[in-house]
Amino acid sequence: MELEFERCYRAVDSRDQRFDGWFYTGVTSTGIYCRPSCPATTPKRRNVRFFPSAAAAQSAGLRACRRCRPDAAPGSPEWDVRADVVGRAMRLIADGVVDRDGVPGLATRLGYTERHLHRMLRAELGAGPLALARAQRAQTARILIETTGLGMAEIAFAAGFGSVRQFNDTVREVYAAAPSQLRVARGGRPTPGGAGTITLRLAYRPPLHAAALLDFLALRALPGVEEVRDGTYHRGLRLPHGAAEVALTPAEGHVSATLRLAHLRDLAPAVARCRRLFDLDADPAAVDGTLAADPALAPAVAAEPGVRLPRAVDGLEMLVRAVATQQVSLASARTTLTRLLPAAADGGLRGFPGAEELLALPDEAFRMPAARRETIRAAARAVADGSLDLDPGGDREEAARRLLALPGIGAWTAGYVAMRALGDPDVGLTTDLAVRRGAAALGLPHDPSTLDAYAGRWRPWRSYAVIRLWRAA
C-alpha cells in the first residue's frame, strides 16, 4: 500500500482521527509507533516513518505508544471492503483463522500457496500472515491482562500463544513492559460480571448514527437470538470454541462491548464479528461524501451523518433470513424463523443454528412452503460440505455464482447476502420493493431499470444508499 509522506504527515500534524487505522506513525527517535491522532508532540519529519499495519511497525522494532494505544484503533476500511485476496486474508486473520488453523489453513481457505500469500501480504502490509496474527494476539493478550483477573499462563493460551515464554517475549517487545506491569498500570481490576465476562471499547471513525443501526436491528430481531432494549443490542453467538453472548452499547467515540464467553480463546473472533456487525471499520467521510453529491440524498446525509451498513455475524444465518423473507413481511418471516430456534438451556440468548443443526431439523419445523424449505436445506448442505463459503473471507464473485446455482435463489437474495454477509459495499438491490418506495419518497426514479441506471452515481457505496432508501421508505 502506497503511503504518501506529505499527506500522512499532514494528518499526523493535525491529529486527524479519521486516519486512525489507515496507517501507523513510527518515530525512530523514541522507538514507538502511534496512531495519527496521538496527542503527543508532532515528531520531526526526519524521525518519522509510516507503516500500513501495526505488524509492520512491530517488525521494524518499534513498540506501541502507551498514550494513544495504536493497537486499539479502528481497522482500516480498505481491508474491510476490498474483495481481493489481501482484503479477504485480513478479514480471516481478524477472525482468528491463523490461530486456529495456522498459515497453511489460511492459504488453503484463500486458494494460494503459503509462499505466494506471504509475498502478497508483505508487499501491501509490510508483514506476513504470522506477524499480522502475532500483532492481533498481542492486542488480545493486553485486553485480557487489563480487564480480567486471569493468571498469565491462562491468558497466554487464551490469546493464542503457543507457550508462556512466547507470550512474555511478545508482550515485552510490543509494549515495552512485562505482562504484570501492564496489569499494575491499569489497576489490576478484573471486569465485573463473572468468569469469562470481558468489557472493552470498540473504536470507530465518527460520525456513527447509532439510532439507524439499532432501529434496523430491532425491526429484524429474532427472539431467543437477539434483542434491542434501552439503547443496547444483545445477541447470542456461535464461536469456534463455544457459545457466547454480547451486549453492544453505542457511546461517544466508541461502542461499549460486554462479552460473556464460554472460552476466552474466542475473544478475537468475537470482537471481529461485533465490529463487522456494526460496520465499525467503515469510512463514513468517504461514504457520505459520495452520497451527499446527489441532491436527492444530500438532505438525508446532512440530517443523519454516519449511517452504517448493518452486516452479519454468520453468513448462513443471513442467507436463511433472506430466503425466509422472500415474498412475505418482516414480521411473518420473524415468526417463521423463530420456530427453527431451540430454546437456550438457561433461558438466555443463543446463536443461530449452524448448517448441521438446520439439516437435522424435521420437516414440521419449517413452517414455510416446501420449495423454500428445500432451498434452505440445499444452502446448508453447500455450507457444510465447503462448496459455499459465506464467511467474511469468502470470494464474493464465487459465492454469488454458487448462490445463484442453488434452487430458489435469485438475484435479490444473492445481492442481499453479498451486502450483509459478505460486506459488499456496492450492491444496489433496485428491484427491492422498499428500496423503490424509498426512492419514490425522495423524488427519485423508482422503476427498477431506471433506478439501477441512476444508482450508478452512488458507486462504490450503493449498499449504503440502500440503507438510506430503506429508512426513507
Solvent accessible surface area in square Angstrom, and as a share of the most:
residue,aa,sasa,rsa
1,M,53,0.23
2,E,171,0.77
3,L,50,0.25
4,E,110,0.49
5,F,73,0.30
6,E,77,0.34
7,R,139,0.51
8,C,7,0.04
9,Y,24,0.09
10,R,142,0.52
11,A,5,0.04
12,V,12,0.07
13,D,79,0.41
14,S,77,0.50
15,R,94,0.34
16,D,26,0.14
17,Q,98,0.44
18,R,120,0.44
19,F,41,0.17
20,D,4,0.02
21,G,4,0.03
22,W,70,0.25
23,F,5,0.02
24,Y,23,0.09
25,T,3,0.02
26,G,0,0.00
27,V,13,0.07
28,T,72,0.42
29,S,75,0.48
30,T,82,0.48
31,G,24,0.23
32,I,26,0.13
33,Y,0,0.00
34,C,8,0.05
35,R,40,0.15
36,P,1,0.01
37,S,24,0.16
38,C,12,0.07
39,P,70,0.44
40,A,37,0.29
41,T,123,0.72
42,T,32,0.19
43,P,26,0.16
44,K,118,0.50
45,R,117,0.43
46,R,187,0.68
47,N,31,0.16
48,V,11,0.06
49,R,126,0.46
50,F,28,0.12
51,F,11,0.05
52,P,19,0.12
53,S,8,0.05
54,A,16,0.12
55,A,3,0.02
56,A,6,0.05
57,A,0,0.00
58,Q,7,0.03
59,S,68,0.44
60,A,47,0.36
61,G,62,0.59
62,L,16,0.08
63,R,73,0.27
64,A,1,0.01
65,C,10,0.06
66,R,144,0.52
67,R,158,0.58
68,C,14,0.08
69,R,64,0.23
70,P,0,0.00
71,D,18,0.09
72,A,32,0.25
73,A,14,0.11
74,P,3,0.02
75,G,29,0.28
76,S,11,0.07
77,P,7,0.05
78,E,38,0.17
79,W,15,0.05
80,D,19,0.10
81,V,28,0.16
82,R,51,0.19
83,A,53,0.41
84,D,61,0.32
85,V,20,0.11
86,V,6,0.04
87,G,0,0.00
88,R,21,0.08
89,A,0,0.00
90,M,35,0.16
91,R,20,0.07
92,L,2,0.01
93,I,7,0.03
94,A,38,0.29
95,D,10,0.05
96,G,3,0.03
97,V,1,0.00
98,V,8,0.05
99,D,46,0.24
100,R,74,0.27
101,D,77,0.40
102,G,24,0.23
103,V,17,0.10
104,P,74,0.47
105,G,17,0.16
106,L,0,0.00
107,A,4,0.03
108,T,109,0.63
109,R,86,0.32
110,L,9,0.05
111,G,64,0.62
112,Y,85,0.32
113,T,92,0.54
114,E,82,0.37
115,R,191,0.70
116,H,63,0.28
117,L,0,0.00
118,H,86,0.38
119,R,125,0.46
120,M,40,0.18
121,L,0,0.00
122,R,119,0.43
123,A,80,0.62
124,E,45,0.20
125,L,0,0.00
126,G,26,0.25
127,A,0,0.00
128,G,4,0.04
129,P,3,0.02
130,L,114,0.57
131,A,26,0.20
132,L,13,0.06
133,A,2,0.02
134,R,57,0.21
135,A,14,0.11
136,Q,35,0.16
137,R,27,0.10
138,A,0,0.00
139,Q,52,0.23
140,T,9,0.05
141,A,0,0.00
142,R,15,0.06
143,I,19,0.10
144,L,0,0.00
145,I,1,0.00
146,E,18,0.08
147,T,27,0.16
148,T,14,0.08
149,G,54,0.51
150,L,39,0.20
151,G,37,0.36
152,M,47,0.21
153,A,53,0.41
154,E,100,0.45
155,I,0,0.00
156,A,0,0.00
157,F,104,0.43
158,A,11,0.09
159,A,6,0.04
160,G,30,0.29
161,F,6,0.03
162,G,63,0.60
163,S,44,0.28
164,V,52,0.30
165,R,188,0.69
166,Q,83,0.37
167,F,0,0.00
168,N,39,0.20
169,D,74,0.38
170,T,6,0.03
171,V,0,0.00
172,R,124,0.45
173,E,93,0.42
174,V,1,0.00
175,Y,10,0.04
176,A,47,0.36
177,A,7,0.06
178,A,18,0.14
179,P,6,0.04
180,S,64,0.41
181,Q,106,0.47
182,L,15,0.07
183,R,43,0.16
184,V,118,0.68
185,A,83,0.64
186,R,126,0.46
187,G,43,0.42
188,G,31,0.30
189,R,178,0.65
190,P,79,0.49
191,T,25,0.15
192,P,118,0.74
193,G,63,0.60
194,G,50,0.48
195,A,108,0.84
196,G,18,0.18
197,T,12,0.07
198,I,0,0.00
199,T,50,0.29
200,L,20,0.10
201,R,170,0.62
202,L,5,0.03
203,A,18,0.14
204,Y,22,0.08
205,R,3,0.01
206,P,48,0.30
207,P,56,0.35
208,L,26,0.13
209,H,37,0.17
210,A,27,0.21
211,A,54,0.41
212,A,4,0.03
213,L,2,0.01
214,L,22,0.11
215,D,77,0.40
216,F,17,0.07
217,L,7,0.03
218,A,47,0.36
219,L,99,0.49
220,R,36,0.13
221,A,14,0.11
222,L,2,0.01
223,P,77,0.48
224,G,35,0.33
225,V,0,0.00
226,E,7,0.03
227,E,63,0.28
228,V,42,0.24
229,R,118,0.43
230,D,143,0.74
231,G,37,0.36
232,T,19,0.11
233,Y,0,0.00
234,H,31,0.14
235,R,9,0.03
236,G,0,0.00
237,L,3,0.01
238,R,92,0.34
239,L,16,0.08
240,P,54,0.34
241,H,65,0.29
242,G,28,0.27
243,A,62,0.48
244,A,7,0.05
245,E,40,0.18
246,V,5,0.03
247,A,23,0.18
248,L,1,0.00
249,T,50,0.29
250,P,26,0.16
251,A,42,0.33
252,E,165,0.74
253,G,39,0.37
254,H,26,0.12
255,V,0,0.00
256,S,34,0.22
257,A,1,0.01
258,T,50,0.29
259,L,1,0.00
260,R,120,0.44
261,L,11,0.05
262,A,77,0.60
263,H,77,0.35
264,L,25,0.12
265,R,105,0.38
266,D,2,0.01
267,L,1,0.01
268,A,16,0.12
269,P,4,0.03
270,A,0,0.00
271,V,25,0.14
272,A,12,0.09
273,R,34,0.13
274,C,2,0.01
275,R,33,0.12
276,R,28,0.10
277,L,4,0.02
278,F,0,0.00
279,D,1,0.01
280,L,0,0.00
281,D,22,0.11
282,A,4,0.03
283,D,23,0.12
284,P,6,0.04
285,A,48,0.37
286,A,41,0.32
287,V,3,0.02
288,D,16,0.08
289,G,46,0.44
290,T,39,0.23
291,L,0,0.00
292,A,39,0.31
293,A,83,0.65
294,D,5,0.03
295,P,108,0.68
296,A,27,0.21
297,L,0,0.00
298,A,32,0.25
299,P,88,0.55
300,A,32,0.25
301,V,10,0.06
302,A,82,0.64
303,A,78,0.60
304,E,44,0.20
305,P,57,0.36
306,G,0,0.00
307,V,6,0.03
308,R,4,0.01
309,L,0,0.00
310,P,1,0.01
311,R,3,0.01
312,A,5,0.04
313,V,12,0.07
314,D,33,0.17
315,G,9,0.09
316,L,8,0.04
317,E,3,0.01
318,M,6,0.02
319,L,1,0.00
320,V,1,0.00
321,R,21,0.08
322,A,1,0.01
323,V,1,0.00
324,A,3,0.03
325,T,32,0.19
326,Q,39,0.17
327,Q,179,0.79
328,V,59,0.34
329,S,67,0.43
330,L,58,0.29
331,A,57,0.44
332,S,52,0.34
333,A,4,0.03
334,R,69,0.25
335,T,70,0.40
336,T,17,0.10
337,L,6,0.03
338,T,46,0.27
339,R,112,0.41
340,L,2,0.01
341,L,27,0.13
342,P,65,0.41
343,A,99,0.77
344,A,23,0.18
345,A,121,0.93
346,D,110,0.57
347,G,70,0.68
348,G,25,0.24
349,L,30,0.15
350,R,52,0.19
351,G,3,0.03
352,F,3,0.01
353,P,2,0.01
354,G,5,0.05
355,A,9,0.07
356,E,118,0.53
357,E,70,0.31
358,L,1,0.00
359,L,58,0.29
360,A,84,0.65
361,L,37,0.18
362,P,69,0.43
363,D,68,0.35
364,E,124,0.56
365,A,18,0.14
366,F,7,0.03
367,R,140,0.51
368,M,27,0.12
369,P,78,0.49
370,A,57,0.44
371,A,79,0.61
372,R,37,0.13
373,R,45,0.16
374,E,68,0.31
375,T,3,0.02
376,I,1,0.00
377,R,36,0.13
378,A,14,0.11
379,A,0,0.00
380,A,0,0.00
381,R,119,0.43
382,A,13,0.10
383,V,43,0.25
384,A,50,0.38
385,D,104,0.54
386,G,58,0.56
387,S,45,0.29
388,L,5,0.02
389,D,47,0.24
390,L,9,0.04
391,D,61,0.32
392,P,11,0.07
393,G,1,0.01
394,G,0,0.00
395,D,55,0.28
396,R,22,0.08
397,E,125,0.56
398,E,53,0.24
399,A,4,0.03
400,A,33,0.26
401,R,142,0.52
402,R,105,0.38
403,L,1,0.00
404,L,92,0.46
405,A,84,0.65
406,L,28,0.14
407,P,86,0.54
408,G,53,0.51
409,I,13,0.07
410,G,34,0.33
411,A,83,0.64
412,W,61,0.22
413,T,3,0.01
414,A,7,0.05
415,G,13,0.13
416,Y,19,0.07
417,V,0,0.00
418,A,14,0.11
419,M,0,0.00
420,R,7,0.03
421,A,5,0.04
422,L,5,0.03
423,G,4,0.04
424,D,31,0.16
425,P,13,0.08
426,D,27,0.14
427,V,18,0.10
428,G,11,0.11
429,L,16,0.08
430,T,13,0.07
431,T,87,0.50
432,D,18,0.09
433,L,100,0.50
434,A,36,0.28
435,V,1,0.00
436,R,77,0.28
437,R,144,0.53
438,G,0,0.00
439,A,0,0.00
440,A,47,0.37
441,A,71,0.55
442,L,54,0.27
443,G,69,0.66
444,L,10,0.05
445,P,42,0.26
446,H,96,0.43
447,D,73,0.38
448,P,37,0.23
449,S,82,0.53
450,T,70,0.41
451,L,0,0.00
452,D,69,0.36
453,A,83,0.64
454,Y,40,0.15
455,A,1,0.01
456,G,30,0.29
457,R,133,0.49
458,W,6,0.02
459,R,132,0.48
460,P,71,0.45
461,W,34,0.12
462,R,31,0.11
463,S,0,0.00
464,Y,3,0.01
465,A,0,0.00
466,V,2,0.01
467,I,5,0.03
468,R,10,0.04
469,L,1,0.01
470,W,35,0.12
471,R,90,0.33
472,A,37,0.29
473,A,67,0.52
